[in-house]
Amino acid sequence: MKLFDVYPLNDITIERALGSYVWDEKGEKYLDLYGGHAVISIGHTHPHYVKRIEDQLHKVGFYSNSVRIPLQVELAEKLGRISGKEDYQLFLCNSGAEANENALKLASFYNGRKKIIAFRKAFHGRTSLAVAATDNPKIIAPVNQTDHVLFLPFNDEAALEEAFRSNDISSVIIEGIQGVGGINVASDPFLRKIRSLCDTYDAVFIADSVQCGYGRTGKFYAHDHSGVNADIYTMAKGMGNGFPVAGISISPKFKPQHFMLGTTFGGNHLACAAALAVLEVMEADELMKNAATVGEYLVGELNKINGIREVRGRGLMIGIELPEEMSNVRKDLLFKYKIFTGEAKPNVIRLLPALNMTVTEADIFLQALKSAISE
Ligand SMILES: Cc1ncc(COP(=O)(O)O)c(C=O)c1O
């Protein structure tokens, strides 16, 4: 059997990884500022993470949600405390798309409505509702097309107010910082406007924190910078540092009913052990603080480099927009300077490193970027 060829690949095989570094099959070392797409939050093969998963594997790796799983309770308590949402409820699943799918569904169960507000350039995943709320017609199959989703301009308060007048909005889904869309920060006043309109019309505010959440911006959820709470937070990527685990954090106003949501694999023992290890390291090593500090340093230094069109983002979620004629820079960073970064259209370099990235590693990148830009 051959692989179903859906990804353009870099001709690199990663065989080993540690902290913010990976090594290929030839022993070549790369600085990883991409984290496999914002997934590596506490660094590759972190010893505490490896040990916690290994220990759990020797006890029990999996059992379904038909029995008590105390690790889930432990995870919910820790996540509630670290994210500052102790009265919220946790539903565990396996991927970002699934988290958003469940959030949109729960919102509709809650208020009985069907209309979803999403935003231009949004990315929410590839399953049916999540992809319908994603602003990319190329990945929406005919069967996923629906008139339930209304796409509005990002950060446009007037358009939002106008859309709410119909009074049939079930939910608003928004990334705190658009990732795939090119690192566009949702403004604090815009998030506050979403909160107030959702309150007025009893609609549900869904904070897609799959990429921008989990401490990446220096606060647990990127939306926290606005000072208001969402009704549901969706999370995945950084949650398991590579182990597939995702979840939704649900405000107390939602009352659960048996079987309204469900999953076979979600919240299994190994996934919980991985997620707990991540939170334990985040807390012990104060990684949110580090993300804020190193992120601020990077943005400050990036703003001094000639040739960059714009620097956007918060903490360790940074977009560097370059002019079109510099379309070689990202490839040069990878193949000449051995640094992984992410990309977004039109010509944006996305930095999504581990949250324990150091200033020394930031300097290595800055030096390489300056050289790549001036070549
Ligand atoms: C903001 C956002 N939401 C949802 C998803 C979908 O997550 P997954 O690929 O785990 O389904 C992604 C993935 O890139 C994302 O960036």
The ligand as an SDF file (V2000), in Angstrom:
LIG
                    3D

 16 16  0  0  0  0  0  0  0  0999 V2000
   -7.0140   27.2460   15.4130 C   0  0  0  0  0  0  0  0  0  0  0  0
   -7.1220   25.8020   15.0500 C   0  0  0  0  0  0  0  0  0  0  0  0
   -8.2760   25.1460   15.3040 N   0  0  0  0  0  0  0  0  0  0  0  0
   -8.4220   23.8400   14.9970 C   0  0  0  0  0  0  0  0  0  0  0  0
   -7.4100   23.1340   14.4050 C   0  0  0  0  0  0  0  0  0  0  0  0
   -7.6040   21.6760   14.0560 C   0  0  0  0  0  0  0  0  0  0  0  0
   -6.8420   20.8830   14.9000 O   0  0  0  0  0  0  0  0  0  0  0  0
   -6.5520   19.3480   14.5060 P   0  0  0  0  0  0  0  0  0  0  0  0
   -5.6200   19.3700   13.3460 O   0  0  0  0  0  0  0  0  0  0  0  0
   -5.9400   18.7850   15.7600 O   0  0  0  0  0  0  0  0  0  0  0  0
   -7.8600   18.7340   14.1930 O   0  0  0  0  0  0  0  0  0  0  0  0
   -6.1970   23.7680   14.1100 C   0  0  0  0  0  0  0  0  0  0  0  0
   -5.0870   23.0430   13.4460 C   0  0  0  0  0  0  0  0  0  0  0  0
   -4.1630   23.6010   12.9050 O   0  0  0  0  0  0  0  0  0  0  0  0
   -6.0460   25.1440   14.4340 C   0  0  0  0  0  0  0  0  0  0  0  0
   -4.9180   25.8160   14.1660 O   0  0  0  0  0  0  0  0  0  0  0  0
  1  2  1  0
  2  3  1  0
  2 15  2  0
  3  4  2  0
  4  5  1  0
  5  6  1  0
  5 12  2  0
  6  7  1  0
  7  8  1  0
  8  9  2  0
  8 10  1  0
  8 11  1  0
 12 13  1  0
 12 15  1  0
 13 14  2  0
 15 16  1  0
M  END
$$$$
